[in-house]
């Protein structure tokens, strides 16, 4: 958002002293919410002022440090809110995938008698990765709308909001990894240096893939509010064409190519290699980064083309 657009939002029909008072109140409000930011009311070109920034344009080291600080602060704030007055906060993030895994295991292996080796580990590996994917995409649809008061009050780079939301969901997934490893150990599956290396290789790929999709959905949803419902329907369909309930080897050969068009297939296959085999499936990891690069490219493109009109849409 440009300075001109932001200033016009304050100045419509208001006198000079009133405008200054509103600007001061907005600056103080942001400082109270995010005290770690060194924000100062006054000259818009002050070195301590958050300046507008868009992908593809340069920024000073001071501005970049403030963007990082704002992103971290937003992430911490959301995590604290989620677990505030919640004694079992961490465990609640485990309940949904575990409940789903239990029902699916009973249906597939107990009732239908379909035998698959280490199916429990296979299931929870896919379900926890899918929970990260599903929760972020749904949340990203409304991330700008839910922070509309913050967007209207202050100048700051809007793209930190989907990044902070992604970091929050990344944190929840990272907290589930020790639990997954507990199942791996219980089933006597291999754990070694490749496990740690694999986690460090695959998590950034999923993060970047989701960020690309999140920039598209969060930007577009401001102008077409039905997108959230469309995304929820598509995610329900996509769940069944992802290798979560079944290994990709069970899919007939002619249909496997179609399954690989799903951007989550390569990521799920990479996670399965890490936790089931203790190996790095480099082909899957490489495909995951290709999908991530494509998603991020189009995400930045959509964000840059629509961001100047955010204030009108909110």
JOQUI-V620447 format. One record per pair of residues at least 12 apart in sequence whose C-alpha atoms are under 8 Angstrom apart, sorted by the first residue. I is the first residue (numbers start at 1). J is the second residue. Records with the same first field share a line. If there is no record, write none. Layout:
I: J  J
This chain:
1: 52  155  157  307  308  309  310
2: 52  308
3: 52
6: 155
10: 22  23
23: 41  153
24: 41
26: 153  154
27: 39  40  41  153  154
28: 41
30: 150  153  154
34: 70  73  74
36: 69  73
37: 66  69  70
38: 66
47: 62
48: 62
50: 63  66  67  155  156  157
51: 63  155  156  157
52: 155  156  157
53: 156  157
54: 157  304
55: 300  304
67: 157  160
70: 160
71: 160  161  163  164
72: 164
74: 161  164
75: 164  165  167  168
76: 168
78: 168
79: 168
90: 175
93: 172
94: 176
97: 124  127  128  131
98: 124
100: 127
101: 120  123  124  127
104: 245
105: 119  120
118: 187  276
121: 180  183  184  275  276
122: 244  272  276
123: 244  245
124: 180
125: 180  268  271  272  275
126: 243  244  245  268  271  272
127: 244
128: 173  176
129: 173  268
130: 239
132: 169  170  172  173
133: 210
134: 235
135: 169
136: 165  166  169  210  214
137: 210  213  214  217  231
138: 228  231  232
139: 165
140: 162  165  214  215  217  218
141: 214  217  218  219  221  227  228
142: 218  221  222  228
143: 161  162  165  218
144: 158  161  218  219  222
145: 222  314
148: 314
151: 311
152: 311
159: 215
162: 211  214  215  218
163: 211
166: 207  210  211
170: 207
180: 275
181: 275
184: 275  276
189: 275  276  277  278
190: 275  276  277  278
191: 275  278
192: 278
194: 274  278  279  280
195: 274  275  278  279  280
198: 270  271  274  279  280
199: 271  274
201: 285
202: 267  270  271  285
205: 267  285  288  289  292
206: 267  288  292
208: 292  293  295  296
209: 288  289  291  292  293  295  296
210: 292  295
211: 295  296  299
212: 292  294  295  296  297  298  299  300
213: 295  296  299
214: 299
215: 299  300  302  303
216: 298  299  300  302  303
219: 302  303  306  307  310
220: 302  306
222: 310  313  314
223: 313
238: 262
241: 259  262
242: 259  262  264  265  268
243: 265  268  269
244: 268
263: 288  291
264: 288
266: 284  285  287  288
267: 284  285  288
269: 281  284
270: 282  284  285
